[in-house]
Amino acid sequence: MPDQQDANEIAANLRAALTGAEPPADLLDQLGGEQGLATLAPTLVDDPLLTPALSLLAREAGRATEAGGDLTSIRSAAAALAAAALDSKDPAQFASNIEILCADAVLPALVGDQVAASCLKLATPPRAAAGGEEMPEAQVLRQAIALESVGRLVVRGHGSKYKLLALLEDVKEPQPRRYAQAVARIVTLAFDHWETDDDVADVLDILTGVVAPANDAAKDPGLQKRNDELRRDIAPDALWAKSNVALAQALRSTTKQGLCNRLDDALEHLQGVTQLDDRSDAELLRAALKLLRGLLGSLDDSTGSQDAATWEASLTDAASMAARADQFTFDTHGLNHWSGDRKLAVLLGWRRLANDLAFLKDQLSRDSIYEAALVLDDILAIYASSRSYDVTSRAHGAENVLATIRPSIASGFAARAGLLRNLIDHTEVIRHRIEAAQTTDDIEGLRRRLTTAETVLQAARASLAAGAEPPGKQHERAADLPPLLADLLGPTPTVIECLQGADPAELEQLAAAVADLQAATDLDPDIMVTSTRKRILAALSSSEDFRDDVVPAVTVVLDQLIKFVRQRVNNQSSWKSYQFDPEADEHALHVDLYEWLCQGQFGSFTNVEVQEVGAGRVDIQIQFSGFHLYLELKADDTAVPVSAKAAYIKQTVSYQASDVRIGFLVVLRMTHPKNRSPSAHLTEFVSHTTVAIDGSDTERHVVMLEIPGNQTKPSAVR
């Protein structure tokens, strides 16, 4: 047993440290380290000090993990504090402390199984646990939080999803609203993250009274009245959950008809939500899905051009609702499913959808399958950002890093429609480049690429418009398709016949281009890209020019360049052969990076070989309103680090003579032929430096990015 006096002394010291001035950096040491917190833990049940104690341990766990330290003593302290949190009867204390245990980056790995197992025992349906009697509201809240916490931990790999779903089978009658909301969230989570049987959603029918309850309410008017009250309370939330289940199933559908059927189900449930409750989010989603359903429905009549003017009313309504997204007030109403760090991602998604709708109004003659793919891609991005749960890793002392897990839709119609959008965009870029080409060789090469792209595009349209073929039918592949194109064409082998005679090298090149566009526009957060971007932006924050409109401009260019490096670090020789060519030069990098930028959002703002910039000619210029950003490109075969390449860096700085004093140096690093070691890490290919200019008090900033060249295949590294 811990010494009570010692625990009291530790508590007094912790309380004193939290009063007045900022707590000292060595507070944990002053409290006796992790052992001190373990001693204190049993006395903190329902004590407000438990929350700062847990936060203090979480910070130390994060530091130890980052440093590769031993977590044994931290694990013991975490188990003791978790036990105190789980014993809390105060629902507010229980909620805040369980939140830390579920959302932290490290603690779930230490005590996640312990917390999940205990919460599973606490999460029994309130009316069943109370034997038909009314359970106190505080206890209902505690059980609801416990149920949600099990779900959050299970999706992070702690506890059993089967035990979680089995618990839903114990719900035999309508439940108090807060617990019923938790059940609805778990159902939505299940369809978000797993390939789940449809009957998992049957519990929603029990909550809403579609299925008769197990209690014999017919003989008890009071019980019947209470059941009716509970059904009305949960109806909007249950219908919202049903709509999201249908949407998850739609996005996993492998045929257009399957997608349409599930969208019809989702629209029906959303109609019920808007009738029962004032839910702006439901109205927004319903308007967008109605538009998508109409676009897909138009494919039944024609696969040719479709006049978008026929959808004018729907476009206007959806654009108007998307504009209202900025005015949303996110509170605790309903499921509160758009909360925390997801809020910004969701709002950005609706803005993007509004922009695409405006684009459709101006492009009335595009193929309807493209418009469906375009809007479906936006709906998918919004859906992925507005998950039923935050699966969050918390960076202590900074902001939360969103780590959204996309549902398993890789083979679904939705994912293939998104790829189609990228393929069509790439085809348009090639057409524009043919118009701008200056030499016969360039034009001929681009025309070959355009022919291949149009052929694959025709096959892809046929694949998306067709249903899956009967199982067992044998086909001979007309071409050895790269995996990405095979995913795009989907499970309809007959459409590949139109690819007969296609050049495998051209198909590989096309797949690489589509993969580039997909990577450049991907909204999913990447931990390494995000951390690298934050590191460089922090270094740039000292620049006098890093303010106002320059900040978002530099951020978006930096993001694209980091993604470019990430993609090139992972490319195979069949996709980007110049990276494996010992004779590759700066021109190969120039062509590659220019194509990358042109396929993205900088297409009409990117210029090459621009004259009279800093008394010279700059490789790439990206235009913004009122200023430019410049990229200098080099190929280097020496062992000297880029940060020590003073001539390269000073040349990059020279182009800032009358513009923003932030520039980019991109270097193709040609590894020495005898060096056959593995490639460096992404984070090591992106760095920053400053340059002092004689006679000036203002430093110039340069972001340096390296592309690995003369690479060695993994099978040949030594």
ABEGO torsion letter per residue (X at the ends): XBBAAAAAAAAAAAAAAABEBBBBAAAAAAAGEAAAAAAAAAAABGBAAAAAAAAAAAAAAAAAAAAGBBAAAAAAAAAAAAAAAAABABAAAAAAAAAAAAABAAAAAAAAAAAAAAAAAAABBAAAAAGGBBBBAAAAAAAAAAAAAAAAAAAAGBEBAAAAAAAAAABABBBBAAAAAAAAAAAAAAAAABBBBAAAAAAAAAAAGABBBABBAAABAAAAAAAAAAAAAAAAAAAAAAAAAAAAAAAABABAAAAAAAAAAAAAAAAAAAAABBBAAAAAAAAAAAAAAAAAAAAAABABBBBAAAAAAAAAAAAAAAAAAAABBBBABEAGABBEAAAAAAAAAAAAAAAAAAAAAABAABBAAAAAAAAAAAAAAAAAAABABBBBBBBBGBBBBBBBBBBBAAABAAAAAAAAAAAAAAAAAAAAAAAABABAAAAAAAAAAAAAAAAAAAAAAAAAABBBBBBGBBBBBABBBBAAAAAAAEABAAAAAAABGBBAAAAAAAAAAAAAAAAAABABBBAAAAAAAAAAAAAAAABAABBEAAAAAAAAAAAAAAAAAAAAAABBAAABAAAABAABBAAAAAAAAAAAAAABAAAAABBBGBBGBGGBBBABBBBBBGBBBBBBBBBBABABBAAABAAAAAAAAAAAAABBBBBBBBBBBBBBAABABBBBBAAAABBBBBBBBBGBABBBBBBBBBBBBGBBBAAABX
